[in-house]
Amino acid sequence: MKLAGFWNMYKDPQAREHFVKTTRANHELRELAGQYKAASGKDKDALKEKIVKAVGVVFDLDVSQKELQIKRMQDEIASLKGKVAKRLQLKDKYVSSAWSSSPGKAKTGSGRRRAAGRRLRPPAGSRAALPRIVSPILPFSGP
């Protein structure tokens, strides 16, 4: 499912505008293709030129979408590089605080332990075993 793409479109006006342009261009291309199938003779030649232009527009929109995607990825990479550099600068502080807070026991793992005798998963036939469905439109409707 590509719901994340719709959420980004909802938040980002540039992505929303690009989506509208792409949808309109694809719709126009489908209409021209239908007209081309129904046309004959000289009408087909005129429609063929329009279809070539429409395909060019769709192609350009696709390329611009990829460029926008690359730009966002580069921004995310730069952000992650900054976070890694900051963590490396603070490494000694993190390591010393982890060691000093519990001498003899270094902090490892998430700290979650399985309680003795308890099952981690509900039985296969129980209602609790069903996945919870979270929808951005509908309110939470889980078991």
C-alpha positions in Angstrom: 0.0 0.0 0.0 1.2 3.4 -0.8 -0.7 5.4 1.8 2.6 7.1 2.9 2.7 8.8 -0.6 -0.7 10.2 -0.1 0.2 11.5 3.3 3.3 13.3 1.9 1.1 14.8 -0.8 -1.3 16.0 1.8 1.4 17.7 3.8 3.5 19.0 0.8 1.9 21.5 -1.5 4.6 20.9 -4.2 3.9 17.2 -4.2 0.1 17.8 -4.3 0.5 20.1 -7.3 2.6 17.6 -9.1 0.0 14.9 -8.4 -2.8 17.0 -9.8 -0.7 17.8 -13.0 0.2 14.1 -13.5 -3.4 13.0 -13.0 -4.7 15.6 -15.5 -2.0 14.7 -18.1 -2.8 10.9 -17.8 -6.5 11.6 -18.1 -5.9 13.7 -21.2 -3.7 11.0 -22.7 -6.4 8.3 -22.1 -9.0 10.5 -23.7 -6.8 11.1 -26.7 -6.1 7.4 -27.0 -9.9 6.7 -27.0 -10.4 9.4 -29.7 -7.6 7.9 -31.8 -9.2 4.5 -31.7 -12.5 5.9 -32.9 -11.0 8.3 -35.5 -10.1 7.6 -39.1 -7.9 9.2 -41.9 -6.7 12.7 -41.3 -8.2 12.9 -37.8 -5.8 10.1 -36.8 -2.8 12.1 -38.0 -3.8 15.2 -36.0 -4.6 13.1 -32.9 -1.3 11.3 -33.2 0.6 14.6 -32.9 -1.5 15.5 -29.8 -0.8 12.1 -28.3 3.0 12.5 -28.9 2.8 15.9 -27.1 0.8 14.4 -24.2 3.2 11.5 -23.8 6.0 14.0 -23.7 4.2 15.9 -20.9 3.7 12.7 -18.9 7.3 11.8 -19.4 8.5 15.2 -18.2 6.3 15.0 -15.2 7.7 11.6 -14.3 11.3 12.9 -14.6 10.5 15.9 -12.4 9.0 13.5 -9.8 12.2 11.5 -9.8 14.3 14.6 -9.4 12.2 15.7 -6.5 12.5 12.3 -5.0 16.3 12.4 -5.4 16.4 15.9 -3.8 14.5 14.6 -0.8 16.7 11.6 -0.4 19.8 13.8 -0.6 18.4 16.0 2.2 17.6 13.0 4.3 21.2 11.6 3.7 22.7 15.0 4.8 20.5 15.0 7.9 21.5 11.5 8.8 25.2 12.3 8.2 24.8 15.2 10.6 23.2 13.0 13.3 26.0 10.4 12.9 28.7 13.0 13.2 27.0 14.4 16.4 26.7 11.0 17.9 30.4 10.2 17.2 31.4 13.5 18.9 29.3 12.5 22.0 30.4 8.8 22.0 32.6 9.1 25.0 29.8 10.8 27.0 27.3 8.0 26.0 29.7 5.2 26.8 30.9 6.7 30.2 27.3 7.4 31.3 26.1 3.9 30.4 29.0 2.4 32.4 28.7 4.7 35.4 25.0 4.2 35.8 25.3 0.5 36.4 28.8 -0.6 37.2 29.4 -4.2 36.3 26.3 -4.4 34.1 26.6 -2.6 30.8 23.3 -1.6 29.3 22.4 -3.9 26.4 19.2 -4.7 24.6 15.8 -3.1 25.1 15.3 -4.2 28.7 12.2 -6.3 27.9 12.3 -9.7 29.4 9.8 -12.5 29.0 8.0 -13.2 32.2 8.3 -16.9 33.3 5.3 -18.9 32.2 3.7 -16.2 30.0 3.2 -16.7 26.3 4.3 -13.9 24.0 1.6 -14.4 21.4 -2.2 -15.0 21.9 -3.6 -18.3 20.8 -4.1 -18.8 17.1 -7.9 -18.9 17.2 -8.5 -16.1 19.6 -9.8 -12.7 18.6 -6.7 -11.0 20.0 -4.7 -12.8 17.3 -6.4 -10.7 14.6 -4.4 -7.7 13.3 -5.5 -4.3 14.3 -6.6 -2.1 11.5 -5.7 1.6 11.7 -7.2 3.8 9.1 -6.6 7.5 8.6 -10.3 7.9 7.7 -12.0 5.6 10.1 -11.6 5.7 13.9 -9.6 2.9 15.5 -11.4 -0.4 15.2 -9.2 -3.0 16.8 -10.0 -6.0 18.9 
